[in-house]
Amino acid sequence: MKNKSMVEIGCYLGISTELFAIFCEKITSIDLWGLDESYDGGENPKEAWASIYQSAQDRLVSYSNVTLVQNYGDQASKDFLNNSC
């Protein structure tokens, strides 16, 4: 799979992303990380999302093949060409 690219929708702390990074050539991981102001917090209060995003960044900083995108999945998908991943 090392010559494969993938897009991950929902990264959270980046645990799965890290595993994908070991086996794939390029990973683009998309998550809201608190971007949705209408989200009521669920198990994570709104104030926690910045810390969660930072944790994902810290976990994945050594993987040059990972790009984190803070956006809605449907909006971020517009940045990809058809069949580009």
C-alpha positions in Angstrom: 0.0 0.0 0.0 3.0 2.3 0.3 2.3 3.7 -3.2 -1.4 4.5 -2.3 -2.9 7.8 -1.2 -5.9 8.1 1.0 -8.3 10.6 2.5 -9.5 10.1 6.0 -12.7 11.8 7.2 -12.5 12.1 11.0 -9.1 12.1 12.5 -9.7 13.1 16.2 -6.4 12.4 18.0 -4.7 10.9 14.9 -4.2 7.4 16.2 -5.6 5.7 13.1 -4.0 8.4 10.9 -0.6 7.4 12.3 -1.2 3.8 11.4 -2.3 4.8 7.9 0.8 7.0 7.6 3.1 4.0 8.1 1.5 2.1 5.2 0.4 4.8 2.7 2.4 7.2 0.6 0.1 10.2 1.3 -2.7 10.8 3.8 -5.0 13.8 3.9 -7.0 13.7 7.1 -10.1 16.0 7.4 -11.8 16.8 10.7 -13.8 19.6 12.2 -11.8 19.8 15.5 -14.4 22.1 17.0 -15.0 24.1 13.8 -18.8 23.6 14.0 -20.1 26.2 16.3 -23.5 24.5 16.6 -22.0 21.3 18.0 -23.2 20.9 21.6 -19.9 19.3 22.7 -21.1 15.7 23.2 -18.5 14.0 25.3 -16.0 16.8 24.7 -16.8 20.3 25.7 -16.2 23.0 23.0 -13.2 24.2 24.9 -11.4 20.9 24.6 -11.3 20.8 20.8 -8.2 23.1 20.4 -6.3 20.7 22.7 -7.5 17.6 20.8 -6.4 19.2 17.5 -3.0 20.1 19.0 -2.7 16.5 20.2 -3.3 15.2 16.6 -0.7 17.7 15.3 1.8 16.6 17.9 1.3 12.9 17.2 1.6 13.3 13.4 4.3 16.0 13.1 7.0 13.5 12.2 5.1 12.1 9.3 5.8 14.3 6.2 3.2 12.3 4.3 0.3 13.5 6.4 -1.7 16.6 5.8 -4.3 17.7 8.4 -7.2 19.8 7.1 -9.6 21.5 9.5 -12.8 21.7 7.5 -16.1 20.1 6.8 -15.7 16.9 4.7 -18.1 18.0 2.0 -16.3 21.4 1.7 -12.8 19.9 1.8 -13.7 17.4 -0.9 -14.0 20.2 -3.4 -10.2 20.6 -3.2 -9.6 17.1 -4.7 -9.7 16.4 -8.4 -11.7 13.4 -9.4 -9.7 10.2 -9.0 -6.8 12.1 -7.5 -6.7 10.0 -4.3 
